[in-house]
Every structure is written in structure tokens, then in C-alpha cells.
Amino acid sequence: MKKSLLVVGVATTLMMVWSIGRMQGQQDQKVIFVSADHATFQETPTKGVSMAAIWGDANKGAHATFTKFVPGFDAGMHTHTSDVWIVVVKGAYLYKDESGAKRVGPGGFLRVPGGMKHWSGGDPKEGAFFYEESSGKFDSIPVTKIISSPN
């Protein structure tokens, strides 16, 4: 009898949690439209980088931003806690890891898994303008091992 009550109690609790989560998810569903031409960019603590929020808060959790790197920006060797997805709009996002260098131009996509050691930067002449999305807050954790920039 005790085992049956425990199973019913656990099942009821799980159904309640699922229902609450589902209701919250439905309330958050809305169409989001942001024009890059009218986005409000804020300078970040990292000199040479500015971001415009599209949804979420990059300082707190999951988010999407339009991000700009000034020409020649060098982020140095680093990692991120969460995966980062990037689609370049203008210029070129320069990327390098243990497997080599990549130049990601307009229309190009790059996914950087959380914890992946890499170097990134902006094209020396045009910089980089890109859409960036992550499942967690934005962070950049410096790494001491050097991979030379592809410039």
C-alpha cells in the first residue's frame, strides 16, 4: 500500500511540474522581429565588441544578439561555458582551433561547443557583424595555451 501511494505521489508531482512548465512555455511563445539596421548596440567590457540584444539576457542566460567586432579585433585564446551558434551577416568572423583556421563570411554558420578552446577575431579591414545565440549566459574564459591568430 505504501509503495502504491509513493508511486501515485511521484506521478502526480511529475504531472504538475510538467503542466506548469508547459503553461510557462506557452506564455513565452511570441514572434520576435528585430532589424539589424535599427538594433541598439551597447559596448561590452571587452574593447572592440558591441552587442544588441534580440531576446534573453546575455549576462544571465540563454540569449541571442547581434554582435560586432571592430576591424582586427582579437579575442585571444578562450572558451565559453555554453555552446555558441554564429551566423555572419557582414565582414568575416575569424576562427582558429587545434584543427585549423576558418574564415566565416556572410551567410556562413559556425557552432562552437561549450568548453572548446579557440581563438576568434574580426576581419582586419571589415571587422565582423554576426548573429550570435547561446543556450546559456555569455562568458569568455581565457586560455593560456597560444594558437597564433590567422592574420
DAUR-V98977 format. One record per pair of residues at least 12 apart in sequence whose ideal C-beta (glycine too) atoms are under 6 Angstrom apart, sorted by sequence separation. I is the first residue (numbers start at 1). J is the second residue. D is the distance in Angstrom with one decimal. If there is no record, write none. Layout:
I_J_D, I_J_D
This chain:
40_52_5.6, 53_65_5.7, 39_52_3.6, 92_105_5.0, 51_65_4.4, 52_66_4.5, 51_67_5.0, 88_104_5.0, 90_106_5.9, 88_105_5.9, 50_68_4.9, 88_106_5.5, 34_54_4.8, 88_108_4.9, 97_118_4.3, 48_70_4.3, 87_109_5.3, 32_55_5.5, 96_119_4.5, 86_110_4.6, 48_73_4.2, 95_120_5.3, 85_111_5.2, 117_143_5.0, 39_66_5.0, 94_121_4.6, 124_151_5.9, 84_112_4.7, 119_147_5.0, 36_66_5.4, 83_113_5.4, 119_149_6.0, 83_114_5.0, 92_123_3.9, 82_114_4.7, 91_123_4.9, 81_114_5.4, 80_114_5.8, 91_126_3.7, 93_128_4.4, 79_115_5.5, 91_127_4.9, 92_128_5.9, 91_128_4.4, 93_130_5.6, 79_117_5.5, 91_129_5.6, 90_129_4.1, 89_129_4.8, 89_130_5.8, 77_119_5.1, 88_130_4.6, 86_130_5.1, 87_131_4.5, 75_120_4.6, 75_121_5.8, 86_132_5.4, 74_121_4.7, 73_121_5.1, 85_133_4.7, 73_122_4.0, 101_150_4.0, 84_134_5.0, 71_122_6.0, 96_147_5.4, 72_124_4.7, 82_134_4.9, 83_135_5.9, 69_122_3.2, 71_124_5.8, 82_135_5.1, 71_125_5.7, 82_136_3.1, 96_150_5.4, 81_136_5.8, 71_127_4.3, 94_150_5.7, 70_127_5.0, 69_127_5.0, 81_139_5.3, 69_128_4.3, 80_139_5.9, 68_129_5.2, 78_140_4.8, 79_141_4.9, 67_130_5.6, 78_141_5.7, 78_142_5.4, 67_132_4.8, 78_143_5.6, 77_143_4.3, 65_132_5.2, 64_133_4.3, 77_147_5.8, 62_135_5.2, 74_149_5.9, 61_137_5.3, 60_137_5.6, 58_138_4.1
